Amino acid sequence: MARAIALAALLFQSWTGTAAADLPRDLARGAAATVVEVIDGDTVVLDTGGEVRLVGIQAPKLPLGRPNFKEWPLAREAKAELEKLVLGRRVTLSHGGARGDRHGRILAHLHTEDGTWAQGEMLGRGLARVYTFPDNRAAANEMLGRETAAREAKLGIWTLGYYRVQDADGKVGPPDTYQLVEGTVRQVADVRGRIFLNFGEDYRKDFTATVAPKDVRTFSASGVDIESLQGKKLRLRGWLYERNGPAMDLTHPEQVEVLE
């Protein structure tokens, strides 16, 4: 079976705190609090009044009052599982990047007093996908490993076509959705500093991934030569949009896995 290796070569070691023995060293310990409410599979409320978005993962989404928003499959199951893990329990927050978002939520990893890592458990049980950002990339390799294990074991969301890894040679979409896409890079093109990874013969209609000039520097700083990806089979993750066919913007190396 193919083994996925994240391009970003991050080195991990166990944290010495007893409540977070399995967490990578690039997470800094923060405050402690008690979880008093679980909003959905990746968001909780603390007794301090703070709302925490479990950074690094995306669980199936509930409507939560949003008009015309269709509930994602297994959203209620994901919420129920997170409740089992953390509701009413004392947790420690840890951070590896930006600590807040534009909605006023705290961005953190959560671990309980017995060492349970909420993000790792949700991924390992097949009830979330890895969802990193340029300013929040910590623990990505560990999270990708747990997601891969759940997918190979066909747990949770990985039993459903709704969350399947899409084939770059097939019908990729729909737009405005977060997807995982696999395929072989047929051509790498540099157009005025923007890099295009073309996965089909016709870039005007086939799936393409793009890297903006400022993000090329992020890849280079992580030791990733984007042009060397030509001919490689990749698994990409990100939001899809329509630009001469389905496209995905790559902003940081953790969105890219080379498949061996």
N, C-alpha and C positions, 0 to 999 in steps of 0.2 A: 504494500500500500504506500502511496506517495507520502513522503514526509515533508511537512511545510517548515520552512526556515524563514523567520522574519529577517528582512534585510538589515534592519538596525541592529548593530552588534553591541547590545547592552550587556554588561556584566552584572550578575546578581549574586547576592549572598544573603543568608538568613539574618534577620534583624534579631538583636539580642533580647529585646523585650519579651517577657513571658506571654503577653497577650497578642503577640504578632510574630510568632516564631517562623512562620512561613512567608513573611513579606520581604520583598526585595529591599536592599539597603538604600535605594534612591527615593524612599518614602520617609518623610519627616513626621514624627509624632506630633499630634496636635491635642486638642481638648478632649475631654471625656464627657459623656452625657448619657441620658436614657432615651430610648426611642419610644415615643408615646403614640405615634400614628404612622401607618404605612399608606402612602397615597397610591402608589402603583409599584411595579416590579423594580424600579430603580430610584425611587424618591421616598424619603421618610421625613418625619417631623420629630424634633427633639424636645425634651422638657425645658430646654432653654428658650424655646420659641423659634429656633432656627430650622429652616427647611434644607435638607441635604439631598443633593443630586449625587447618586453613586457614580462618580466619574470613571470613565474607561469602559462602561458597558451601556448597552441599550436593550432594555427589556421590551416585550410586546406592549403596545400602548393602549390605554383606556381613553375614551372620549374626554372625560373630566370636564364636561360642560362646554367643550368646543363644538360649535355648530357644524353640522354636516360631516363630522369626523366619524369614520367607521372604525369600530373596535377591531384591533388586530387579534388574530387567533392566539389563544393561550394567554391573553393579557390577564384574565382573572386568576388563572392558575399561577402565573408569575407573581402576582401580588400576594396570593395566599402563601406561596413558598417563602417569600421574603418576610412575611409576618412570622412564620415559624422560626426563621433564623434570628430575627432581631427585635421583634415587637416586645416591649416591656423589659428589654435587657439593657444593661450598661454596655456602652460601646466606646471605643477610642477612635477618633478621627485621625487620619494621616493624609499627607499631601505630597504630591510630586510635581506640582505645577501651579497654575492659576488657582486661587482658593475661592473664587466667586464668579458667578456668571451675570449676564445682563438682566436676569430676572430676580436678582437678589438672593439666589440660592447659594448655599455653601457647596463647594465641590470637594469631595473627599472620598477616600477609601474608608470602609468601616470594618472593624474587627471587634469581636466580643471578648469578654474576659477569659473565655476558655480557648481563645486562639482562632475562632472561626472567622474567616475572611469572607465577607458578604459577596464581594465581586467574584471571587474565585468560586464560591459555592453556586451562585446563580449561573455562571458560565458552565461549570462542571455538570450541572443538572439539566443543561440544555434549555435554560429559560432566559437566556440573554445572548447577545452578540458583542464582540469587542468593538468599541466605538471611541477612538482616540482623537485628540486634537493637537495642533501644533504646539499649543501651550500646556498640554496635559498628555504626556507620552509615557510617564513612569509605569513600570510593571507590565508593559505591553507584551513582552515575550512570554512571561508567565501566564498572562491572560489568554494569549493566542494559543498556548499549549492546552489550556483547559477547554477552550472552545473547540479545538480540533479533536480532542478526546471525546467530547460529547457528540460531535458531529459524526465521527467514525462509529460510535456506539449507537447512533440513531436515537438519541434521547430528546425528549421535549420538542422544541420547535423544529428539530432536524428530521422529524418524521413527516413534516408537512411541506407540500409543494410551495406554499406561500413564502417560505424562508429558504428555499433551495438555493444552492450556489449556481448561478446562471452561467451558461456557456457563451463565451464571447462570439462564437460562430453562429449562434442562434438568434432568437428574438430577445434582445436585452431590453428590459424595461419593467414597469412603465416609468416615465419621468417623475421627478419629485419623490422618489422612494430611495431608501437606503438599501443597498444590495451588495452581495459578494459576487464577483464575476471572475471566471477562470478562462484563460486562453493563452495562445502563443503570440508573442509580439512579432509581427511580420516586418515592421519597419519603424525605425526611430528617426524623426525629422526635427530639425531645429529651425524654427521660423521666427527670426528676429528675437532670439533668446528664449522663446517659449518652446518647450519640448513636447512633441506629439508622439505617443505610442499608438501606432495603428495596428489593430488586431484583424483587419480584413483587407481585401484587395482594393476596395473602394472607400477611401476615407470620408467621402461625402455621404455615405449611408451606413457604413459599418461602425462597430463599436470602437471608440477612441478614448484614450486617457491623456490628459494634458497636465503639464507642470509649468507654472508661471515662473518667470525669471527669478523673482525673490525666493520662490520655493526651491528652485534648483540649488540655491546656496545652502538651504537646509539639508537637502540630500547629500550634497558634497561634504558638508561639515560632519555628517554621520558616516562618511566613507563610502557613499553609494554613488557609483558612476552610472547615471541613467542610460547613457548611450550603450553601455555594455549589456543592457537588457534585451537587445534585439536577438531574436531567436530563442529566448527563454520562455518557458511556461510560467505564468504568474497567476496568483490569486490576488485580486484587488478588492478593496472595500471602500464604499463612499456613497454619496448621493448622486443619483443619475439626473441628467438634464438632456434636453434635445438641442444639438448643435450640429447640423449636417449629419443626423443620425444620433444614436445614443452616445453620451459622453460622460466622463467622470473626471473631476479635478483632483489631483494628488498634491497634497500640501506638506506631507511628512512621510518618512520612510515606513512607519508602522502601518501604513495603508497597503503596503506591498509585501507579498510573500513570494519567494521563488520556490517552485515545486520541483522536488527531485524524485 
